[in-house]
Amino acid sequence: MNSRESTTPSRGQTIARARAVRAEHARAAAIYANRVEQARALARCRDVAQWTDEYRRSAARCRLIGEMIRSEREAA
């Protein structure tokens, strides 16, 4: 085994890392959704727009990473 092979992550490690990253984005999306609701309750339109954009970005990343995880599992 050469050094390159020993440093290349296994499929299982790759999927585990992707799940961890997806969980981080899911937590961020939940926080941003909460901030949207707080800003909406205070009628702070600019803040609503900002946190909605952040929420959408995190949610989109979650979906994309989820698709990558599913494709990796199916390829196994």
Sequence and secondary structure as in RCSB ss.txt:
>XXXX:A:sequence
MNSRESTTPSRGQTIARARAVRAEHARAAAIYANRVEQARALARCRDVAQWTDEYRRSAARCRLIGEMIRSEREA
A
>XXXX:A:secstr
  HHHHHS  HHHHHHHHHHHHHHHHHHHHHHHHHHHHHHHTT HHHHHHHHHHHHHHHHHHHHHHHHHHHHHHH
 
